[in-house]
Amino acid sequence: MLLLRTMNPELIAVDEITREDDVEAIGQLAGCGVGILASAHAQTPQQMLSRPLYRSLLEGAFFTDAICITGAGANRQYRWERIES
């Protein structure tokens, strides 16, 4: 928290939200007004809502948008979706 207050970032990127500790840290960051860019594996935002770990973040409105990536290599496609909790 000291580093957060000292550096005063506008955005923090995190990779793979996998534990309750991650969720708690994201809540603290959001409470300090920091924007969050995070990655998580799921087929759709709706599938994320079915997982308790992610549901608390989505219902808390920490995240409002998702970029869904499908395919691989030259066949990779990106789709933006609004998250409806």
PDB file of N, CA, C and O in Angstrom:
ATOM      1  N   MET A   1       0.829  -1.195   0.000  1.00  0.00           N
ATOM      2  CA  MET A   1       0.000   0.000   0.000  1.00  0.00           C
ATOM      3  C   MET A   1       0.871   1.256   0.000  1.00  0.00           C
ATOM      4  O   MET A   1       0.511   2.262  -0.612  1.00  0.00           O
ATOM      5  N   LEU A   2       2.000   1.202   0.675  1.00  0.00           N
ATOM      6  CA  LEU A   2       2.897   2.352   0.694  1.00  0.00           C
ATOM      7  C   LEU A   2       3.375   2.679  -0.722  1.00  0.00           C
ATOM      8  O   LEU A   2       3.389   3.842  -1.125  1.00  0.00           O
ATOM      9  N   LEU A   3       3.764   1.653  -1.468  1.00  0.00           N
ATOM     10  CA  LEU A   3       4.202   1.865  -2.845  1.00  0.00           C
ATOM     11  C   LEU A   3       3.065   2.435  -3.690  1.00  0.00           C
ATOM     12  O   LEU A   3       3.285   3.328  -4.509  1.00  0.00           O
ATOM     13  N   LEU A   4       1.863   1.928  -3.495  1.00  0.00           N
ATOM     14  CA  LEU A   4       0.702   2.414  -4.239  1.00  0.00           C
ATOM     15  C   LEU A   4       0.490   3.903  -3.985  1.00  0.00           C
ATOM     16  O   LEU A   4       0.271   4.672  -4.921  1.00  0.00           O
ATOM     17  N   ARG A   5       0.555   4.297  -2.742  1.00  0.00           N
ATOM     18  CA  ARG A   5       0.343   5.719  -2.411  1.00  0.00           C
ATOM     19  C   ARG A   5       1.491   6.593  -2.883  1.00  0.00           C
ATOM     20  O   ARG A   5       1.272   7.732  -3.293  1.00  0.00           O
ATOM     21  N   THR A   6       2.715   6.074  -2.831  1.00  0.00           N
ATOM     22  CA  THR A   6       3.878   6.849  -3.226  1.00  0.00           C
ATOM     23  C   THR A   6       3.937   7.045  -4.743  1.00  0.00           C
ATOM     24  O   THR A   6       4.203   8.147  -5.223  1.00  0.00           O
ATOM     25  N   MET A   7       3.689   5.973  -5.490  1.00  0.00           N
ATOM     26  CA  MET A   7       3.807   6.032  -6.946  1.00  0.00           C
ATOM     27  C   MET A   7       2.562   6.622  -7.611  1.00  0.00           C
ATOM     28  O   MET A   7       2.658   7.191  -8.698  1.00  0.00           O
ATOM     29  N   ASN A   8       1.395   6.493  -6.969  1.00  0.00           N
ATOM     30  CA  ASN A   8       0.142   7.043  -7.474  1.00  0.00           C
ATOM     31  C   ASN A   8      -0.135   6.653  -8.930  1.00  0.00           C
ATOM     32  O   ASN A   8      -0.326   7.532  -9.770  1.00  0.00           O
ATOM     33  N   PRO A   9      -0.159   5.350  -9.245  1.00  0.00           N
ATOM     34  CA  PRO A   9      -0.389   4.929 -10.636  1.00  0.00           C
ATOM     35  C   PRO A   9      -1.828   5.170 -11.075  1.00  0.00           C
ATOM     36  O   PRO A   9      -2.744   5.159 -10.253  1.00  0.00           O
ATOM     37  N   GLU A  10      -2.021   5.386 -12.365  1.00  0.00           N
ATOM     38  CA  GLU A  10      -3.367   5.506 -12.931  1.00  0.00           C
ATOM     39  C   GLU A  10      -3.913   4.143 -13.322  1.00  0.00           C
ATOM     40  O   GLU A  10      -5.124   3.925 -13.301  1.00  0.00           O
ATOM     41  N   LEU A  11      -3.010   3.217 -13.681  1.00  0.00           N
ATOM     42  CA  LEU A  11      -3.405   1.903 -14.169  1.00  0.00           C
ATOM     43  C   LEU A  11      -2.385   0.867 -13.705  1.00  0.00           C
ATOM     44  O   LEU A  11      -1.179   1.113 -13.726  1.00  0.00           O
ATOM     45  N   ILE A  12      -2.883  -0.288 -13.289  1.00  0.00           N
ATOM     46  CA  ILE A  12      -2.018  -1.420 -12.946  1.00  0.00           C
ATOM     47  C   ILE A  12      -2.516  -2.627 -13.732  1.00  0.00           C
ATOM     48  O   ILE A  12      -3.715  -2.906 -13.765  1.00  0.00           O
ATOM     49  N   ALA A  13      -1.585  -3.338 -14.364  1.00  0.00           N
ATOM     50  CA  ALA A  13      -1.916  -4.548 -15.116  1.00  0.00           C
ATOM     51  C   ALA A  13      -1.522  -5.768 -14.288  1.00  0.00           C
ATOM     52  O   ALA A  13      -0.431  -5.822 -13.722  1.00  0.00           O
ATOM     53  N   VAL A  14      -2.412  -6.729 -14.226  1.00  0.00           N
ATOM     54  CA  VAL A  14      -2.141  -7.976 -13.509  1.00  0.00           C
ATOM     55  C   VAL A  14      -2.430  -9.143 -14.443  1.00  0.00           C
ATOM     56  O   VAL A  14      -3.304  -9.060 -15.307  1.00  0.00           O
ATOM     57  N   ASP A  15      -1.696 -10.215 -14.264  1.00  0.00           N
ATOM     58  CA  ASP A  15      -1.865 -11.390 -15.108  1.00  0.00           C
ATOM     59  C   ASP A  15      -2.460 -12.518 -14.286  1.00  0.00           C
ATOM     60  O   ASP A  15      -1.941 -12.867 -13.226  1.00  0.00           O
ATOM     61  N   GLU A  16      -3.542 -13.082 -14.774  1.00  0.00           N
ATOM     62  CA  GLU A  16      -4.163 -14.273 -14.208  1.00  0.00           C
ATOM     63  C   GLU A  16      -4.629 -14.108 -12.771  1.00  0.00           C
ATOM     64  O   GLU A  16      -3.864 -14.316 -11.830  1.00  0.00           O
ATOM     65  N   ILE A  17      -5.852 -13.745 -12.620  1.00  0.00           N
ATOM     66  CA  ILE A  17      -6.499 -13.695 -11.312  1.00  0.00           C
ATOM     67  C   ILE A  17      -6.851 -15.140 -10.954  1.00  0.00           C
ATOM     68  O   ILE A  17      -7.693 -15.756 -11.606  1.00  0.00           O
ATOM     69  N   THR A  18      -6.203 -15.680  -9.915  1.00  0.00           N
ATOM     70  CA  THR A  18      -6.414 -17.096  -9.593  1.00  0.00           C
ATOM     71  C   THR A  18      -6.734 -17.363  -8.127  1.00  0.00           C
ATOM     72  O   THR A  18      -7.147 -18.469  -7.777  1.00  0.00           O
ATOM     73  N   ARG A  19      -6.549 -16.364  -7.265  1.00  0.00           N
ATOM     74  CA  ARG A  19      -6.728 -16.611  -5.831  1.00  0.00           C
ATOM     75  C   ARG A  19      -7.541 -15.497  -5.193  1.00  0.00           C
ATOM     76  O   ARG A  19      -7.642 -14.394  -5.730  1.00  0.00           O
ATOM     77  N   GLU A  20      -8.113 -15.800  -4.050  1.00  0.00           N
ATOM     78  CA  GLU A  20      -8.889 -14.812  -3.303  1.00  0.00           C
ATOM     79  C   GLU A  20      -8.020 -13.609  -2.919  1.00  0.00           C
ATOM     80  O   GLU A  20      -8.523 -12.488  -2.836  1.00  0.00           O
ATOM     81  N   ASP A  21      -6.728 -13.831  -2.686  1.00  0.00           N
ATOM     82  CA  ASP A  21      -5.803 -12.729  -2.392  1.00  0.00           C
ATOM     83  C   ASP A  21      -5.751 -11.736  -3.546  1.00  0.00           C
ATOM     84  O   ASP A  21      -5.669 -10.526  -3.333  1.00  0.00           O
ATOM     85  N   ASP A  22      -5.798 -12.257  -4.770  1.00  0.00           N
ATOM     86  CA  ASP A  22      -5.789 -11.391  -5.953  1.00  0.00           C
ATOM     87  C   ASP A  22      -7.037 -10.508  -5.974  1.00  0.00           C
ATOM     88  O   ASP A  22      -6.962  -9.316  -6.272  1.00  0.00           O
ATOM     89  N   VAL A  23      -8.172 -11.105  -5.655  1.00  0.00           N
ATOM     90  CA  VAL A  23      -9.442 -10.373  -5.637  1.00  0.00           C
ATOM     91  C   VAL A  23      -9.391  -9.266  -4.583  1.00  0.00           C
ATOM     92  O   VAL A  23      -9.828  -8.142  -4.830  1.00  0.00           O
ATOM     93  N   GLU A  24      -8.860  -9.590  -3.419  1.00  0.00           N
ATOM     94  CA  GLU A  24      -8.751  -8.595  -2.345  1.00  0.00           C
ATOM     95  C   GLU A  24      -7.840  -7.441  -2.758  1.00  0.00           C
ATOM     96  O   GLU A  24      -8.159  -6.279  -2.507  1.00  0.00           O
ATOM     97  N   ALA A  25      -6.717  -7.753  -3.386  1.00  0.00           N
ATOM     98  CA  ALA A  25      -5.790  -6.710  -3.838  1.00  0.00           C
ATOM     99  C   ALA A  25      -6.443  -5.814  -4.887  1.00  0.00           C
ATOM    100  O   ALA A  25      -6.268  -4.595  -4.855  1.00  0.00           O
ATOM    101  N   ILE A  26      -7.191  -6.404  -5.814  1.00  0.00           N
ATOM    102  CA  ILE A  26      -7.877  -5.622  -6.837  1.00  0.00           C
ATOM    103  C   ILE A  26      -8.905  -4.696  -6.199  1.00  0.00           C
ATOM    104  O   ILE A  26      -9.049  -3.547  -6.617  1.00  0.00           O
ATOM    105  N   GLY A  27      -9.617  -5.186  -5.196  1.00  0.00           N
ATOM    106  CA  GLY A  27     -10.565  -4.337  -4.472  1.00  0.00           C
ATOM    107  C   GLY A  27      -9.881  -3.148  -3.819  1.00  0.00           C
ATOM    108  O   GLY A  27     -10.409  -2.036  -3.836  1.00  0.00           O
ATOM    109  N   GLN A  28      -8.715  -3.378  -3.248  1.00  0.00           N
ATOM    110  CA  GLN A  28      -7.970  -2.280  -2.629  1.00  0.00           C
ATOM    111  C   GLN A  28      -7.492  -1.279  -3.665  1.00  0.00           C
ATOM    112  O   GLN A  28      -7.557  -0.069  -3.447  1.00  0.00           O
ATOM    113  N   LEU A  29      -7.011  -1.788  -4.799  1.00  0.00           N
ATOM    114  CA  LEU A  29      -6.567  -0.894  -5.869  1.00  0.00           C
ATOM    115  C   LEU A  29      -7.719  -0.026  -6.372  1.00  0.00           C
ATOM    116  O   LEU A  29      -7.585   1.189  -6.519  1.00  0.00           O
ATOM    117  N   ALA A  30      -8.841  -0.673  -6.628  1.00  0.00           N
ATOM    118  CA  ALA A  30     -10.000   0.070  -7.131  1.00  0.00           C
ATOM    119  C   ALA A  30     -10.462   1.101  -6.118  1.00  0.00           C
ATOM    120  O   ALA A  30     -10.896   2.190  -6.494  1.00  0.00           O
ATOM    121  N   GLY A  31     -10.372   0.770  -4.841  1.00  0.00           N
ATOM    122  CA  GLY A  31     -10.757   1.714  -3.793  1.00  0.00           C
ATOM    123  C   GLY A  31      -9.860   2.937  -3.747  1.00  0.00           C
ATOM    124  O   GLY A  31     -10.246   3.981  -3.221  1.00  0.00           O
ATOM    125  N   CYS A  32      -8.664   2.804  -4.299  1.00  0.00           N
ATOM    126  CA  CYS A  32      -7.723   3.929  -4.357  1.00  0.00           C
ATOM    127  C   CYS A  32      -7.823   4.689  -5.672  1.00  0.00           C
ATOM    128  O   CYS A  32      -7.058   5.623  -5.912  1.00  0.00           O
ATOM    129  N   GLY A  33      -8.769   4.290  -6.528  1.00  0.00           N
ATOM    130  CA  GLY A  33      -8.966   4.997  -7.790  1.00  0.00           C
ATOM    131  C   GLY A  33      -8.041   4.559  -8.910  1.00  0.00           C
ATOM    132  O   GLY A  33      -7.897   5.274  -9.902  1.00  0.00           O
ATOM    133  N   VAL A  34      -7.415   3.406  -8.775  1.00  0.00           N
ATOM    134  CA  VAL A  34      -6.503   2.902  -9.801  1.00  0.00           C
ATOM    135  C   VAL A  34      -7.288   2.062 -10.800  1.00  0.00           C
ATOM    136  O   VAL A  34      -8.088   1.213 -10.405  1.00  0.00           O
ATOM    137  N   GLY A  35      -7.065   2.292 -12.085  1.00  0.00           N
ATOM    138  CA  GLY A  35      -7.662   1.459 -13.119  1.00  0.00           C
ATOM    139  C   GLY A  35      -6.944   0.124 -13.172  1.00  0.00           C
ATOM    140  O   GLY A  35      -5.753   0.045 -12.870  1.00  0.00           O
ATOM    141  N   ILE A  36      -7.656  -0.922 -13.550  1.00  0.00           N
ATOM    142  CA  ILE A  36      -7.075  -2.263 -13.525  1.00  0.00           C
ATOM    143  C   ILE A  36      -7.277  -2.935 -14.879  1.00  0.00           C
ATOM    144  O   ILE A  36      -8.378  -2.938 -15.430  1.00  0.00           O
ATOM    145  N   LEU A  37      -6.203  -3.497 -15.399  1.00  0.00           N
ATOM    146  CA  LEU A  37      -6.224  -4.310 -16.603  1.00  0.00           C
ATOM    147  C   LEU A  37      -5.801  -5.702 -16.157  1.00  0.00           C
ATOM    148  O   LEU A  37      -4.699  -5.870 -15.635  1.00  0.00           O
ATOM    149  N   ALA A  38      -6.652  -6.697 -16.351  1.00  0.00           N
ATOM    150  CA  ALA A  38      -6.355  -8.042 -15.846  1.00  0.00           C
ATOM    151  C   ALA A  38      -6.670  -9.095 -16.878  1.00  0.00           C
ATOM    152  O   ALA A  38      -7.491  -8.887 -17.771  1.00  0.00           O
ATOM    153  N   SER A  39      -6.004 -10.235 -16.746  1.00  0.00           N
ATOM    154  CA  SER A  39      -6.304 -11.366 -17.631  1.00  0.00           C
ATOM    155  C   SER A  39      -6.904 -12.502 -16.814  1.00  0.00           C
ATOM    156  O   SER A  39      -6.583 -12.692 -15.641  1.00  0.00           O
ATOM    157  N   ALA A  40      -7.775 -13.241 -17.464  1.00  0.00           N
ATOM    158  CA  ALA A  40      -8.401 -14.409 -16.853  1.00  0.00           C
ATOM    159  C   ALA A  40      -8.832 -15.332 -17.978  1.00  0.00           C
ATOM    160  O   ALA A  40      -9.220 -14.874 -19.053  1.00  0.00           O
ATOM    161  N   HIS A  41      -8.763 -16.622 -17.730  1.00  0.00           N
ATOM    162  CA  HIS A  41      -9.148 -17.591 -18.753  1.00  0.00           C
ATOM    163  C   HIS A  41     -10.603 -18.002 -18.577  1.00  0.00           C
ATOM    164  O   HIS A  41     -10.998 -18.503 -17.523  1.00  0.00           O
ATOM    165  N   ALA A  42     -11.393 -17.784 -19.622  1.00  0.00           N
ATOM    166  CA  ALA A  42     -12.796 -18.208 -19.677  1.00  0.00           C
ATOM    167  C   ALA A  42     -13.224 -18.106 -21.135  1.00  0.00           C
ATOM    168  O   ALA A  42     -12.648 -17.336 -21.904  1.00  0.00           O
ATOM    169  N   GLN A  43     -14.228 -18.875 -21.511  1.00  0.00           N
ATOM    170  CA  GLN A  43     -14.716 -18.839 -22.888  1.00  0.00           C
ATOM    171  C   GLN A  43     -15.505 -17.572 -23.178  1.00  0.00           C
ATOM    172  O   GLN A  43     -15.430 -17.034 -24.283  1.00  0.00           O
ATOM    173  N   THR A  44     -16.266 -17.087 -22.190  1.00  0.00           N
ATOM    174  CA  THR A  44     -17.113 -15.899 -22.348  1.00  0.00           C
ATOM    175  C   THR A  44     -17.194 -15.155 -21.025  1.00  0.00           C
ATOM    176  O   THR A  44     -16.890 -15.734 -19.982  1.00  0.00           O
ATOM    177  N   PRO A  45     -17.599 -13.880 -21.037  1.00  0.00           N
ATOM    178  CA  PRO A  45     -17.835 -13.189 -19.769  1.00  0.00           C
ATOM    179  C   PRO A  45     -18.900 -13.892 -18.921  1.00  0.00           C
ATOM    180  O   PRO A  45     -18.832 -13.870 -17.692  1.00  0.00           O
ATOM    181  N   GLN A  46     -19.886 -14.517 -19.581  1.00  0.00           N
ATOM    182  CA  GLN A  46     -20.918 -15.238 -18.836  1.00  0.00           C
ATOM    183  C   GLN A  46     -20.321 -16.426 -18.083  1.00  0.00           C
ATOM    184  O   GLN A  46     -20.746 -16.731 -16.969  1.00  0.00           O
ATOM    185  N   GLN A  47     -19.342 -17.093 -18.683  1.00  0.00           N
ATOM    186  CA  GLN A  47     -18.681 -18.195 -17.996  1.00  0.00           C
ATOM    187  C   GLN A  47     -17.906 -17.671 -16.778  1.00  0.00           C
ATOM    188  O   GLN A  47     -17.829 -18.342 -15.749  1.00  0.00           O
ATOM    189  N   MET A  48     -17.348 -16.496 -16.903  1.00  0.00           N
ATOM    190  CA  MET A  48     -16.650 -15.909 -15.751  1.00  0.00           C
ATOM    191  C   MET A  48     -17.624 -15.678 -14.598  1.00  0.00           C
ATOM    192  O   MET A  48     -17.274 -15.885 -13.436  1.00  0.00           O
ATOM    193  N   LEU A  49     -18.844 -15.250 -14.917  1.00  0.00           N
ATOM    194  CA  LEU A  49     -19.839 -15.020 -13.866  1.00  0.00           C
ATOM    195  C   LEU A  49     -20.217 -16.301 -13.128  1.00  0.00           C
ATOM    196  O   LEU A  49     -20.680 -16.245 -11.989  1.00  0.00           O
ATOM    197  N   SER A  50     -20.025 -17.440 -13.761  1.00  0.00           N
ATOM    198  CA  SER A  50     -20.361 -18.709 -13.112  1.00  0.00           C
ATOM    199  C   SER A  50     -19.286 -19.153 -12.121  1.00  0.00           C
ATOM    200  O   SER A  50     -19.495 -20.105 -11.368  1.00  0.00           O
ATOM    201  N   ARG A  51     -18.156 -18.481 -12.114  1.00  0.00           N
ATOM    202  CA  ARG A  51     -17.056 -18.822 -11.203  1.00  0.00           C
ATOM    203  C   ARG A  51     -17.058 -17.848 -10.026  1.00  0.00           C
ATOM    204  O   ARG A  51     -16.953 -16.638 -10.227  1.00  0.00           O
ATOM    205  N   PRO A  52     -17.176 -18.361  -8.800  1.00  0.00           N
ATOM    206  CA  PRO A  52     -17.275 -17.481  -7.621  1.00  0.00           C
ATOM    207  C   PRO A  52     -16.140 -16.462  -7.514  1.00  0.00           C
ATOM    208  O   PRO A  52     -16.376 -15.319  -7.122  1.00  0.00           O
ATOM    209  N   LEU A  53     -14.939 -16.850  -7.850  1.00  0.00           N
ATOM    210  CA  LEU A  53     -13.793 -15.938  -7.736  1.00  0.00           C
ATOM    211  C   LEU A  53     -13.971 -14.717  -8.635  1.00  0.00           C
ATOM    212  O   LEU A  53     -13.731 -13.586  -8.213  1.00  0.00           O
ATOM    213  N   TYR A  54     -14.386 -14.952  -9.855  1.00  0.00           N
ATOM    214  CA  TYR A  54     -14.566 -13.851 -10.799  1.00  0.00           C
ATOM    215  C   TYR A  54     -15.878 -13.111 -10.577  1.00  0.00           C
ATOM    216  O   TYR A  54     -15.956 -11.903 -10.801  1.00  0.00           O
ATOM    217  N   ARG A  55     -16.899 -13.821 -10.142  1.00  0.00           N
ATOM    218  CA  ARG A  55     -18.218 -13.208  -9.964  1.00  0.00           C
ATOM    219  C   ARG A  55     -18.140 -12.012  -9.017  1.00  0.00           C
ATOM    220  O   ARG A  55     -18.745 -10.973  -9.278  1.00  0.00           O
ATOM    221  N   SER A  56     -17.399 -12.156  -7.920  1.00  0.00           N
ATOM    222  CA  SER A  56     -17.310 -11.046  -6.964  1.00  0.00           C
ATOM    223  C   SER A  56     -16.693  -9.807  -7.603  1.00  0.00           C
ATOM    224  O   SER A  56     -17.087  -8.686  -7.282  1.00  0.00           O
ATOM    225  N   LEU A  57     -15.739  -9.993  -8.496  1.00  0.00           N
ATOM    226  CA  LEU A  57     -15.138  -8.848  -9.197  1.00  0.00           C
ATOM    227  C   LEU A  57     -16.104  -8.233 -10.193  1.00  0.00           C
ATOM    228  O   LEU A  57     -16.215  -7.011 -10.290  1.00  0.00           O
ATOM    229  N   LEU A  58     -16.801  -9.082 -10.931  1.00  0.00           N
ATOM    230  CA  LEU A  58     -17.717  -8.571 -11.949  1.00  0.00           C
ATOM    231  C   LEU A  58     -18.936  -7.914 -11.326  1.00  0.00           C
ATOM    232  O   LEU A  58     -19.380  -6.862 -11.788  1.00  0.00           O
ATOM    233  N   GLU A  59     -19.479  -8.521 -10.286  1.00  0.00           N
ATOM    234  CA  GLU A  59     -20.639  -7.921  -9.620  1.00  0.00           C
ATOM    235  C   GLU A  59     -20.263  -6.656  -8.868  1.00  0.00           C
ATOM    236  O   GLU A  59     -21.107  -5.784  -8.663  1.00  0.00           O
ATOM    237  N   GLY A  60     -19.010  -6.545  -8.457  1.00  0.00           N
ATOM    238  CA  GLY A  60     -18.536  -5.338  -7.797  1.00  0.00           C
ATOM    239  C   GLY A  60     -18.224  -4.218  -8.763  1.00  0.00           C
ATOM    240  O   GLY A  60     -17.790  -3.141  -8.356  1.00  0.00           O
ATOM    241  N   ALA A  61     -18.444  -4.469 -10.053  1.00  0.00           N
ATOM    242  CA  ALA A  61     -18.227  -3.493 -11.128  1.00  0.00           C
ATOM    243  C   ALA A  61     -16.777  -3.025 -11.207  1.00  0.00           C
ATOM    244  O   ALA A  61     -16.507  -1.903 -11.637  1.00  0.00           O
ATOM    245  N   PHE A  62     -15.842  -3.884 -10.793  1.00  0.00           N
ATOM    246  CA  PHE A  62     -14.429  -3.550 -10.964  1.00  0.00           C
ATOM    247  C   PHE A  62     -14.059  -3.611 -12.435  1.00  0.00           C
ATOM    248  O   PHE A  62     -13.175  -2.889 -12.896  1.00  0.00           O
ATOM    249  N   PHE A  63     -14.750  -4.488 -13.176  1.00  0.00           N
ATOM    250  CA  PHE A  63     -14.501  -4.636 -14.604  1.00  0.00           C
ATOM    251  C   PHE A  63     -15.816  -4.457 -15.345  1.00  0.00           C
ATOM    252  O   PHE A  63     -16.838  -5.028 -14.962  1.00  0.00           O
ATOM    253  N   THR A  64     -15.784  -3.665 -16.404  1.00  0.00           N
ATOM    254  CA  THR A  64     -17.001  -3.400 -17.174  1.00  0.00           C
ATOM    255  C   THR A  64     -16.917  -3.904 -18.599  1.00  0.00           C
ATOM    256  O   THR A  64     -17.935  -4.009 -19.284  1.00  0.00           O
ATOM    257  N   ASP A  65     -15.697  -4.221 -19.059  1.00  0.00           N
ATOM    258  CA  ASP A  65     -15.496  -4.639 -20.432  1.00  0.00           C
ATOM    259  C   ASP A  65     -14.547  -5.831 -20.489  1.00  0.00           C
ATOM    260  O   ASP A  65     -13.718  -6.022 -19.600  1.00  0.00           O
ATOM    261  N   ALA A  66     -14.681  -6.626 -21.545  1.00  0.00           N
ATOM    262  CA  ALA A  66     -13.793  -7.764 -21.753  1.00  0.00           C
ATOM    263  C   ALA A  66     -13.355  -7.799 -23.212  1.00  0.00           C
ATOM    264  O   ALA A  66     -14.129  -7.475 -24.113  1.00  0.00           O
ATOM    265  N   ILE A  67     -12.124  -8.189 -23.427  1.00  0.00           N
ATOM    266  CA  ILE A  67     -11.632  -8.481 -24.760  1.00  0.00           C
ATOM    267  C   ILE A  67     -11.522  -9.996 -24.823  1.00  0.00           C
ATOM    268  O   ILE A  67     -10.725 -10.595 -24.101  1.00  0.00           O
ATOM    269  N   CYS A  68     -12.311 -10.608 -25.677  1.00  0.00           N
ATOM    270  CA  CYS A  68     -12.322 -12.063 -25.824  1.00  0.00           C
ATOM    271  C   CYS A  68     -11.413 -12.423 -26.988  1.00  0.00           C
ATOM    272  O   CYS A  68     -11.573 -11.903 -28.092  1.00  0.00           O
ATOM    273  N   ILE A  69     -10.459 -13.311 -26.740  1.00  0.00           N
ATOM    274  CA  ILE A  69      -9.499 -13.725 -27.751  1.00  0.00           C
ATOM    275  C   ILE A  69      -9.779 -15.178 -28.103  1.00  0.00           C
ATOM    276  O   ILE A  69      -9.804 -16.045 -27.230  1.00  0.00           O
ATOM    277  N   THR A  70      -9.986 -15.432 -29.374  1.00  0.00           N
ATOM    278  CA  THR A  70     -10.212 -16.799 -29.851  1.00  0.00           C
ATOM    279  C   THR A  70      -9.215 -17.113 -30.956  1.00  0.00           C
ATOM    280  O   THR A  70      -8.666 -16.209 -31.587  1.00  0.00           O
ATOM    281  N   GLY A  71      -8.986 -18.401 -31.185  1.00  0.00           N
ATOM    282  CA  GLY A  71      -8.070 -18.814 -32.232  1.00  0.00           C
ATOM    283  C   GLY A  71      -6.624 -18.700 -31.781  1.00  0.00           C
ATOM    284  O   GLY A  71      -6.335 -18.366 -30.631  1.00  0.00           O
ATOM    285  N   ALA A  72      -5.725 -18.983 -32.711  1.00  0.00           N
ATOM    286  CA  ALA A  72      -4.294 -18.928 -32.425  1.00  0.00           C
ATOM    287  C   ALA A  72      -3.543 -18.497 -33.673  1.00  0.00           C
ATOM    288  O   ALA A  72      -4.037 -18.644 -34.791  1.00  0.00           O
ATOM    289  N   GLY A  73      -2.363 -17.973 -33.473  1.00  0.00           N
ATOM    290  CA  GLY A  73      -1.505 -17.571 -34.591  1.00  0.00           C
ATOM    291  C   GLY A  73      -2.202 -16.597 -35.522  1.00  0.00           C
ATOM    292  O   GLY A  73      -2.809 -15.624 -35.075  1.00  0.00           O
ATOM    293  N   ALA A  74      -2.114 -16.863 -36.824  1.00  0.00           N
ATOM    294  CA  ALA A  74      -2.710 -15.980 -37.829  1.00  0.00           C
ATOM    295  C   ALA A  74      -4.232 -15.990 -37.765  1.00  0.00           C
ATOM    296  O   ALA A  74      -4.873 -15.094 -38.315  1.00  0.00           O
ATOM    297  N   ASN A  75      -4.826 -16.985 -37.106  1.00  0.00           N
ATOM    298  CA  ASN A  75      -6.284 -17.086 -37.000  1.00  0.00           C
ATOM    299  C   ASN A  75      -6.841 -16.444 -35.730  1.00  0.00           C
ATOM    300  O   ASN A  75      -8.031 -16.573 -35.445  1.00  0.00           O
ATOM    301  N   ARG A  76      -6.006 -15.764 -34.975  1.00  0.00           N
ATOM    302  CA  ARG A  76      -6.450 -15.141 -33.726  1.00  0.00           C
ATOM    303  C   ARG A  76      -7.424 -14.004 -34.032  1.00  0.00           C
ATOM    304  O   ARG A  76      -7.196 -13.196 -34.932  1.00  0.00           O
ATOM    305  N   GLN A  77      -8.510 -13.959 -33.268  1.00  0.00           N
ATOM    306  CA  GLN A  77      -9.514 -12.904 -33.427  1.00  0.00           C
ATOM    307  C   GLN A  77      -9.787 -12.275 -32.064  1.00  0.00           C
ATOM    308  O   GLN A  77      -9.710 -12.940 -31.031  1.00  0.00           O
ATOM    309  N   TYR A  78     -10.103 -11.002 -32.080  1.00  0.00           N
ATOM    310  CA  TYR A  78     -10.365 -10.248 -30.857  1.00  0.00           C
ATOM    311  C   TYR A  78     -11.780  -9.672 -30.925  1.00  0.00           C
ATOM    312  O   TYR A  78     -12.199  -9.143 -31.956  1.00  0.00           O
ATOM    313  N   ARG A  79     -12.504  -9.781 -29.818  1.00  0.00           N
ATOM    314  CA  ARG A  79     -13.875  -9.279 -29.771  1.00  0.00           C
ATOM    315  C   ARG A  79     -14.080  -8.557 -28.424  1.00  0.00           C
ATOM    316  O   ARG A  79     -13.791  -9.103 -27.360  1.00  0.00           O
ATOM    317  N   TRP A  80     -14.578  -7.341 -28.504  1.00  0.00           N
ATOM    318  CA  TRP A  80     -14.861  -6.566 -27.313  1.00  0.00           C
ATOM    319  C   TRP A  80     -16.293  -6.857 -26.866  1.00  0.00           C
ATOM    320  O   TRP A  80     -17.205  -6.903 -27.692  1.00  0.00           O
ATOM    321  N   GLU A  81     -16.490  -7.053 -25.560  1.00  0.00           N
ATOM    322  CA  GLU A  81     -17.830  -7.277 -25.009  1.00  0.00           C
ATOM    323  C   GLU A  81     -18.008  -6.456 -23.745  1.00  0.00           C
ATOM    324  O   GLU A  81     -17.098  -6.338 -22.924  1.00  0.00           O
ATOM    325  N   ARG A  82     -19.188  -5.895 -23.606  1.00  0.00           N
ATOM    326  CA  ARG A  82     -19.578  -5.237 -22.362  1.00  0.00           C
ATOM    327  C   ARG A  82     -19.954  -6.351 -21.399  1.00  0.00           C
ATOM    328  O   ARG A  82     -20.667  -7.276 -21.789  1.00  0.00           O
ATOM    329  N   ILE A  83     -19.502  -6.292 -20.160  1.00  0.00           N
ATOM    330  CA  ILE A  83     -19.818  -7.313 -19.171  1.00  0.00           C
ATOM    331  C   ILE A  83     -21.129  -6.931 -18.479  1.00  0.00           C
ATOM    332  O   ILE A  83     -21.246  -5.857 -17.889  1.00  0.00           O
ATOM    333  N   GLU A  84     -22.083  -7.808 -18.562  1.00  0.00           N
ATOM    334  CA  GLU A  84     -23.393  -7.620 -17.920  1.00  0.00           C
ATOM    335  C   GLU A  84     -23.439  -8.511 -16.696  1.00  0.00           C
ATOM    336  O   GLU A  84     -23.506  -9.734 -16.826  1.00  0.00           O
ATOM    337  N   SER A  85     -23.406  -7.924 -15.511  1.00  0.00           N
ATOM    338  CA  SER A  85     -23.451  -8.753 -14.289  1.00  0.00           C
ATOM    339  C   SER A  85     -24.853  -8.837 -13.742  1.00  0.00           C
ATOM    340  O   SER A  85     -25.080  -9.489 -12.723  1.00  0.00           O
TER     341      SER A  85
END
